[in-house]
């Protein structure tokens, strides 16, 4: 994980600095009274006048001390800005992964067991629709229908303005209402994909010899499916889940922007337009670490899904 994380930081740092303009341009270009000497002095204060490799080495040294630097926008520590936004993004993504699992796995299993039946055909059509619908367009439709026309769900933010005045149960209810639409939008694509993967995986496992043997022994069908077939069918799903974490994190940028949710995705969106290098790199590091951690957990989950897999000598 460490060499991969190092490679991600190197490429990301180079690509970000290849973009035209500097963070200080937003301050200096909008003020006609700022002289060239003042611009050069400001770049020197932030170390932007140094060669790119020197800037990267200085940045790596700070990261080793968990110092992400300060934001160019408001001079706040980057770690504090990320710490404020990260829990919201994690909450949305964890709920999305949970919903994807509890919906897609049963749907995929049922579609495989009833191949060619009406349920399989309807779920296939629904999957293609789920793949085809852009997340931002679906979010706007849901906002228009549930928020504007029906007025039953909030369309922006994560909590209401009077959230602090509510008791515990009211706070939970208010937070849940705000999470319904963004979590649904973030989950719909995953449900469509994972249900197809689960269907195909179950179809490939269902005709294996050990499944026929289990049925020949007279075991109940539920035990054959959920005890013998499901464990082996979950192995590809675990792999795909580990690879899907980056897509969920990147998808939260769109969802948080559309729903005005103050999460890490919205912070990333704002930082890109403000050329806030330190915040962008801080978010990329956190996202990369979470992605690598997800892949590590997927590797560990293999052991529990398939007893044949062992990592010790």
N, C-alpha and C positions, 0 to 999 in steps of 0.2 A: 504493500500500500504506500509506503514512504517514497520509493522511487517514482511510482506513478503520480503521486501527489506533487512531487517536485517537478516532473515533466509538465503537468497541467499548469503549475504556476509560471513556468518558463514561457510556455507558448502563449498563455493568456496575457502575461505582462507585455510580451513583444507585440501581440496583435492590438492590444488597447493603445499602446503608444504609437502604433503606426497610423492610427486615425488622425486626420488633420485637426489642428488646434490644440490648445492646452487648457487646463482647468482655470488658469488665471485670465484667459481671454474673456471669460464672461464678466469679469470685474473691470478689466482694462478697456476692452473694446466698446463697452457701453458708456464709457465716460470719456468724452473728448478732451478733458483737461489732463488726463494722465499722460505723462511724457514717456518717451522711449526709455529714458534712464529709470523711471519708476517701474516700468514693466520688467526691465532686466533685473532690477533689485528684487522685485516680487518673485520672479522665477528662481533667483538665487536663494531666497529665503526657504522656498519649498524644495530646493535641490533639483529643479527642472532644467538647470543649465548644465548639469553633468552629463557625461556619456550614458547611453542607455544601460550598458552592462554595470556601470557603477551604481546607477539608480536601483537596478535589480538587486545587486549585492547588499546595498543598504536596506532595502525593503526586506530581504530574506533574514537579515540579522534581527530586524525588529520582530518579524513573525516568529522567530525562535524564542523571543521573550513574550509571545502572545500580545505584541503591540502592533495593532493594525494601522497605526497612525491616526491622524485627525482628518475629518472631512473638510474638503475645500469649500463646501457650501456654508457651513455654520461653525467650523472649528471645533465641533464636538468629537470626542473619541469615537472612532468607527466601531469599536467593540461594543460601546454602549448603544449605538444606533441599531446594530444588528441584534443585540440582546433584547431590545424592545420589540422588534418585529418578528424574530425567529419563532417564538412560541405560537404565534397566530398561524404562520405558514405550516409549521409542523402539525398543528391541530387539524387544519384543513386537509393536509395530505394523509395523515394517519386515518382520519375518518373516511377519506376516499378509498384508501387501500382496504379498509375493513369492509366497506360496502361492496367494493369490487369482488372481494372474496366470497362474501356470504350470498351474493346474487349470481355471479358468473359460474361458480363451481356447480351448484345444483342445476342451473339451466343447462350447462354443458353435459352433465351426466345424464339428465333426462333426455336431451336431444340425441345423445349417443345410443341410449337404450331404446329409443323410439325413432330410429332412423327411418326417414321417409314418411313418418306420421304427420298429421296436421300441426302438432306442437313443434316438430322439427322444422317444418317449412315456415311457420310463422316466426319462430325465433331466428331463422336464417335471414328473413326479410328485415326483421328488426335490427339484426346485427349490421347489415349493409347500410341501413339508414343511420345507425349510430356512428359508423365509420365515416359516412358522407357529410354529416352535419358539422360545420366548423363550430368550435367551442364559443367563439365570440358572438357568432350569429345566434346560436342557441341561447346564450346568456341574455342577449337583447330581447329575444322573443319572450323568454320567461319573465324578464323585468316588465315588459309591456303588458303581459297577460295577468300575472299574479300580483304585480305591484301597482300598475296603473289602472287597469280595467277592473280587477277584482278588489285590489287594495287589501289583500289578506297577508302579504309578506313584505318585509322591508327590502329595499332594492339597493341599499348602499350601507357601508360601514359594517362593523362587527357587533356593535351594541348600540342601544338607544341613547339619546342625550341625557335622559334621567336615570341612567343605569345605576349610578352610585346611590340613589335614593331607594332602590328596590331591595326587598329581602332576598334571601338565598334562593328560594324556589323561583321567585320572579326573575332573578338574574339568570338562572339556568334556562328558564323558558324563553327569555328575551334573546340570549345567546344562541339557543337552538333555532329560533325563527330566522335569525340573521344568517345562520350557516346552511340552511336547507338548500337554497338556490345555488350558491357557489360550490358546495360539496356535490350536488347533483350534476352540475355542468362538468366538474373535474372528473367525475366517476363514469360518465356515460360512455366515453371512448374506451376506457379500461374494461368495462363490463362487456362491451361488444367484442373486444379482442380476446379477452380471457375466456369467455364462454366458447368461442370457436376453438381456441387452443385446447380447452378441456374436453370438448367434444371429440376432436381428432385424437387426442391422447387416449381417451377411453375406448374409442373404436379400435385403436392399435393394440390395446391391452386385453380387450374383451375376448379375443380369439386366441389368446395364448394357451399353452398346454396346461399350465397350473390352474387357470380359470375353469377349463373343462374338467380337470380332475376334481376341483372343489365342488363343482355341480354334480359330478358323478358320485361323490361321497354322500350326496343328499343334503348338503348344507343349505340353509335358507338363502333365498336370492339376495336379501339385504346384506347378509354376512359376506356373501361372495363379492358383492359390489363394493361395499364400504370398508371391508376389512382386507380383502385380498387385492382387488383391482385398483381401488382408489389410491393406495399408497404408491404404487408404481406409476400410476397416471399423473400423480402430482409432481414428479421429478421435473418434467419439462416446464410445468407451471412455475415452480420455484425458480428455475433458471430465468424465465421470462420476467418474473416479478423483480428480480435483482436488476435486470437490464432496463426495466420500465421506470425505476425511480427517477432517473434524470428527466424523463418525459413528464412525470408528474410535477417535479420541481419547476421545470420550464413552463409547463402549462399553468402553474399557479400565478405566473407573471401576468398572463392574459386575464385570468379570472379575477385577480386582485385589482387589476386596472379597471376592468368593466364595472365591478361591484364596489370600487373605492374602498377596498379592505386594506388597512394599514399593516400589511405584512411585508415579508422580505422581498416578494416579487415586485410589489409597487415601489419599494425603496430602490430596487435594482433599475426599474424603468425610469424613475426620476433621476437617478445618479448617472445613467447613460447620457441623458440629454444635457445634464449639467457638467459632463466630463469630469466627474468626481472619481479620479483614479483610485484613490484609497478605498472608498466605499465599494466600488465595483470589484476590486480585487479581493476585498474582505468577503463579499458575498460569494464570489466564485470559489474561494477557498472553503467556506462553510458548505456550499452545495457539493463540491467535489468530495469533501470528507464524508458527508452524509451518503453520497452515492457509493463510495468505496465501502463504507460501513454496511450499506444494504447488501452489496455483493458478498461481503464477508459473512453476514448473517444467513444469506442464501446458501453459502457453502456449508455452514454449520447445520442448517436445516436439512440438508441431504441425509445426514446421519440418522435423523429421527424419521425421515420419510422412507428410507431404504436401509435396513440393518446390514446389507452387504457392503455398504460404503464405510470404510474406516480410514482415518488419517494417520494413525500411529503406525510405526513399523511392525 
